[in-house]
Amino acid sequence: MKPVFSPRLKEKTAEKWLAKLTSHLLPGEQVWALARTSQVRPSMDGIAVTNARLLGFSGIDADAKGAKVAVDADDIIRYEFVKKYSGPYLIVTTQTQESLVFGLIHADEIEFVCHYVDFLISTGFSAEVRDAIRTHEANTAQQAASAAQAEQNLAARRNSVNIVGSPLKDKGWITIHDHAAPGEVPWFILNNGSAGFLAAFEDRLIIAKVGGMAGFMTGALGGGRVTSFPYTDITNIEYNSGMVNGVLEILTPSYQGTANHDYWRSSNKSRNRATDDPWTLSNCLPLQKMLHSQALPRINELQRKIADAKRPQVIVHHAPQPAPAVAPLAGGLAEELQQIANLHSQGLLDAEEFAAAKRATIAKHSNP
């Protein structure tokens, strides 16, 4: 049903109102009519009669706030136009004896408003809207339950991840989520807190230095860097240490590790000027010797996964077996067809070959 506009309402204005109200309508709710009104508190300049409710709204902020006053069709006991000093005001009395004011209605539009409000009261709250609301609520509840279950499953999978070092904070998990496929979690995380963390997946690893102190130490306050290393690109994993501290270095064709490994010689330079500072290098994770010792079994497992990823895969293609040839048969058509049927029953001809042989035999005898 196309909405009807009151005589004093311009079509252009009405179309704008409709566009703003759409997102605030109930599931299945449709606007029947629009008319002008006038009220200061709450501010309203329009009323809408739908197949479920009477709405009063402001055309200025209807898209953000929706209706300022609303009443369901089945909740209306009566309505009246009460004349005040400025003119007739539409007042609706509800089942709870509450009086709702829908503003000043111009005398030229009272008949229009009465017609559609009477129609709303006579038809009542649309059954289609009620059904749509129930369906929407059921779908929303199901989606919420599914989302909650997915969160529980993801939390359970996160809890199963082997983490060496301090527990990973929410910022770290968000970083992993942003760099992983849906539902994918790493099998191993090496977390060195403010220095960043390494997360190993089945086919790649990432080194992340994001947010807080980790981002600050990379020279990007409030930001940071995340670098992915496919296993097929990794040439080696090195650990270079001093008495207490060390650096875990991922070597690839892009990061050859040919620079001086005395990383700490740049400790007196700013983060963005120290080109060999392990806090800023994308392929390096500063790591205490004690933490490296704890992670060593997992690092060895990581090395095996890298080796497996580089191992060439041999794919063997089997040539299709040729179809059994049908030797020329002597005798008439019936005898040849019988012999072909015998070959089919013995499994020497499949259904397609059997059908083709029959067609060929019949054609041969039809065209001597």
C-alpha positions in Angstrom: 0.0 0.0 0.0 1.5 3.3 -1.1 1.5 6.0 1.7 -1.0 8.8 1.3 0.0 12.4 2.2 -2.2 15.0 3.7 -3.3 18.1 1.7 -0.8 20.5 3.4 2.2 18.1 3.2 4.5 18.5 0.3 5.5 15.2 -1.4 9.2 16.0 -1.2 9.0 16.5 2.5 6.9 13.4 3.0 9.5 11.3 1.1 12.2 12.6 3.3 10.2 11.7 6.4 9.5 8.2 5.1 13.2 7.6 4.4 14.1 8.6 8.0 11.3 6.6 9.6 12.0 3.3 7.8 14.8 2.1 10.1 12.5 2.7 13.2 9.5 0.8 11.9 8.6 -2.6 13.4 9.2 -5.7 11.3 6.4 -5.8 8.7 5.1 -2.4 9.6 4.0 -0.1 6.8 3.1 3.6 6.7 -0.4 4.3 5.5 -0.6 8.0 5.8 1.5 11.1 6.8 0.2 14.5 8.0 1.6 17.6 9.5 1.4 18.5 13.2 3.1 21.1 15.4 4.4 20.8 18.9 7.3 22.2 20.9 7.7 19.7 23.7 8.4 17.1 22.6 9.3 18.7 19.3 7.1 17.2 16.5 6.1 18.3 13.1 4.7 15.1 11.6 2.4 12.2 12.4 2.3 8.8 10.7 -0.5 6.2 10.7 0.8 2.7 10.1 -0.8 -0.7 10.0 0.1 -1.1 13.6 0.6 2.3 15.4 0.1 6.0 15.5 3.4 7.8 15.6 4.4 11.4 16.3 7.9 12.5 15.2 10.3 15.3 14.3 11.3 15.4 10.7 14.7 16.8 11.7 15.9 13.9 13.8 13.5 11.1 12.9 16.4 9.0 11.5 18.3 9.2 14.7 15.5 9.1 17.4 12.5 7.7 15.6 9.0 8.5 17.1 8.7 10.9 20.0 5.2 9.6 20.8 3.8 6.3 19.8 0.7 4.2 20.6 -0.3 0.7 19.4 -3.7 0.5 17.5 -5.1 -2.0 20.1 -4.1 0.4 23.0 -6.2 3.3 21.7 -9.5 3.8 23.6 -10.5 7.0 22.0 -9.1 10.2 20.4 -10.3 13.8 20.3 -9.3 17.2 19.1 -9.0 19.6 22.1 -9.0 23.2 21.2 -6.4 25.3 22.8 -5.4 28.9 22.3 -3.4 28.0 19.1 -5.9 25.5 17.7 -7.1 21.9 17.9 -4.6 19.4 19.4 -4.9 15.6 18.7 -5.1 13.8 22.1 -5.2 10.0 22.3 -6.4 8.1 25.4 -4.8 4.7 26.0 -6.0 1.6 27.8 -4.1 2.8 30.9 -6.0 6.2 30.7 -2.8 7.9 29.7 -3.3 11.0 27.5 -0.9 11.2 24.6 -0.6 14.6 22.8 0.2 14.4 19.1 0.4 18.1 18.5 -1.6 20.8 16.8 -3.5 19.7 13.7 -4.5 22.3 11.0 -8.2 22.5 10.6 -7.8 21.6 6.9 -6.3 18.2 7.8 -8.5 17.1 10.7 -10.8 15.1 8.4 -7.8 13.4 6.8 -6.3 12.5 10.2 -9.7 11.3 11.5 -10.2 9.0 8.5 -6.9 7.1 8.9 -7.0 7.0 12.7 -10.5 5.5 12.5 -9.2 3.0 10.0 -6.3 2.1 12.3 -8.6 1.5 15.3 -11.1 -0.5 13.2 -8.4 -2.8 11.8 -6.3 -3.0 14.9 -2.7 -4.0 15.3 -1.8 -6.0 12.1 -1.5 -9.8 12.6 1.2 -9.8 9.9 3.2 -7.3 12.0 2.8 -9.5 15.1 4.0 -12.6 13.2 6.9 -10.6 11.7 7.9 -9.4 15.2 7.8 -12.9 16.6 9.9 -14.2 13.7 12.3 -11.3 14.1 12.7 -11.9 17.8 13.2 -15.7 17.3 15.8 -15.0 14.6 17.5 -12.4 16.8 17.6 -14.8 19.8 18.9 -17.6 17.6 21.6 -15.4 16.2 22.5 -14.2 19.7 22.7 -17.8 20.9 24.8 -18.8 17.9 27.1 -15.8 18.5 27.5 -16.7 22.1 28.2 -20.4 21.2 30.8 -19.2 18.7 32.4 -17.1 21.4 32.5 -20.0 23.8 34.0 -22.3 21.2 36.6 -19.7 20.3 37.4 -19.1 24.0 37.8 -22.9 24.4 40.1 -23.0 21.4 42.1 -20.1 22.7 42.5 -21.8 26.1 43.8 -24.9 24.3 46.7 -22.9 22.7 50.1 -23.5 24.2 51.4 -20.1 25.4 54.9 -19.7 26.6 55.5 -16.5 28.5 52.9 -14.2 30.0 49.2 -14.6 29.1 48.1 -12.9 25.9 46.0 -9.8 26.5 42.9 -8.9 24.5 44.8 -6.6 22.2 47.0 -9.5 21.2 44.0 -11.8 20.6 42.4 -9.1 18.5 45.6 -8.8 16.4 45.6 -12.6 15.9 41.9 -12.5 14.9 42.6 -9.7 12.4 45.4 -11.8 10.7 43.7 -15.2 10.8 41.0 -17.0 8.9 37.5 -17.2 10.6 37.8 -19.5 13.6 41.6 -20.0 13.1 43.8 -20.0 16.2 47.6 -20.6 16.4 48.9 -23.8 17.9 51.7 -22.0 19.7 52.3 -18.5 21.0 55.6 -17.1 22.4 54.7 -13.9 24.3 57.4 -11.6 25.6 55.0 -8.9 26.8 56.2 -5.4 25.9 58.6 -6.8 23.3 55.8 -8.4 21.3 54.8 -12.0 20.6 55.2 -14.7 18.0 52.1 -16.7 17.0 52.6 -19.9 14.9 49.8 -21.3 12.7 49.9 -24.4 10.6 51.3 -22.7 7.5 52.8 -19.4 8.7 53.9 -17.4 11.8 53.4 -13.8 12.7 55.5 -11.5 14.8 53.4 -8.8 16.3 54.5 -5.6 18.1 51.3 -3.6 18.7 49.8 -1.3 21.2 51.0 0.1 24.5 54.7 -0.4 25.3 55.2 -2.8 22.3 54.0 -0.2 19.9 56.1 2.5 21.6 59.2 0.3 21.5 58.8 -0.1 17.7 58.8 3.7 17.4 55.0 3.8 16.6 53.2 5.1 19.7 49.6 3.8 19.7 50.4 1.7 16.6 52.9 -1.0 15.9 53.7 -3.6 13.3 52.6 -7.2 12.4 54.6 -9.2 9.9 53.6 -12.6 8.5 56.2 -15.2 7.5 55.0 -18.2 5.4 56.8 -21.4 6.4 57.9 -21.8 2.7 59.8 -18.5 2.9 61.6 -19.1 6.2 65.2 -20.3 5.7 66.1 -20.6 9.4 65.4 -19.5 12.9 68.3 -18.2 15.0 68.7 -17.3 18.6 71.5 -14.9 19.5 71.9 -14.2 23.2 74.1 -12.6 25.8 74.3 -13.4 29.5 70.6 -12.8 30.1 68.8 -11.4 27.1 68.7 -12.5 23.5 67.0 -12.1 20.1 64.9 -14.7 18.3 65.4 -14.0 14.5 63.3 -15.3 11.7 65.5 -15.6 8.5 64.0 -15.3 5.0 65.2 -14.2 1.6 64.1 -10.7 2.7 65.8 -10.9 6.1 69.2 -12.6 5.5 70.7 -12.0 8.9 73.9 -10.7 7.4 74.0 -7.6 9.5 76.1 -7.3 12.7 74.3 -9.4 15.3 75.3 -7.1 18.1 71.8 -5.7 18.1 72.2 -4.0 21.4 74.8 -1.5 20.1 71.9 0.7 19.0 70.3 1.0 22.4 71.3 4.6 22.7 69.5 5.6 19.5 65.9 6.5 18.9 63.7 3.7 17.7 63.2 5.1 14.2 66.9 5.7 13.7 68.3 2.3 14.9 68.0 0.2 11.8 69.4 -2.9 13.6 67.4 -2.5 16.8 65.6 -5.8 17.6 62.7 -3.9 19.1 61.9 -2.4 15.7 63.0 -5.1 13.3 60.0 -7.0 11.9 61.7 -10.4 12.0 63.1 -10.1 15.5 61.6 -10.8 18.9 63.7 -9.8 21.9 63.6 -12.8 24.2 65.2 -13.6 27.6 67.3 -16.8 27.7 65.1 -18.3 30.3 62.0 -17.8 28.2 63.8 -19.2 25.1 64.7 -22.3 27.1 61.0 -22.8 28.0 59.9 -22.4 24.4 62.7 -24.5 22.9 60.6 -27.7 22.5 57.9 -25.7 20.6 60.5 -23.9 18.5 62.0 -27.3 17.5 58.5 -28.4 16.5 58.1 -25.2 14.5 61.4 -26.0 12.7 59.9 -29.4 11.7 56.8 -27.8 10.4 58.9 -25.4 8.3 60.9 -28.3 6.9 57.7 -30.2 6.1 56.3 -27.1 4.3 59.5 -27.0 2.1 59.4 -30.8 1.3 58.3 -31.2 -2.3 55.0 -33.0 -2.9 54.8 -35.8 -5.4 51.4 -36.2 -7.1 50.9 -39.4 -8.9 48.4 -39.4 -11.8 46.9 -42.8 -12.8 46.1 -43.2 -16.5 42.5 -44.2 -17.1 42.0 -47.8 -18.0 41.0 -48.3 -21.6 37.5 -49.6 -22.2 37.5 -53.3 -23.1 37.3 -53.7 -26.9 34.3 -55.6 -28.3 35.4 -58.1 -30.9 33.3 -58.4 -34.0 30.7 -61.0 -33.6 29.3 -63.4 -36.1 25.6 -64.2 -36.5 22.4 -62.2 -36.8 21.3 -59.1 -34.9 19.6 -61.1 -32.0 22.7 -63.2 -31.4 25.0 -60.2 -31.4 22.8 -58.3 -29.0 22.7 -61.3 -26.7 26.5 -61.6 -26.7 26.8 -57.8 -25.9 24.3 -58.3 -23.0 26.5 -61.2 -21.7 29.5 -58.9 -21.7 27.5 -56.3 -19.8 26.3 -58.8 -17.2 29.9 -60.1 -16.7 31.0 -56.5 -15.9 33.2 -56.2 -19.0 31.0 -53.4 -20.3 29.6 -50.6 -18.1 26.2 -49.1 -18.8 27.4 -46.4 -21.1 29.6 -48.9 -23.2 26.7 -51.4 -23.3 24.3 -48.7 -24.7 26.8 -47.6 -27.2 27.5 -51.2 -28.4 23.8 -51.8 -28.8 23.3 -48.7 -30.9 26.3 -49.6 -33.1 25.1 -53.2 -33.7 21.6 -52.1 -34.5 22.9 -49.5 -36.9 25.2 -52.0 -38.6 22.3 -54.4 -39.3 20.0 -51.6 -40.4 22.5 -50.3 -43.0 24.1 -53.3 -44.7 
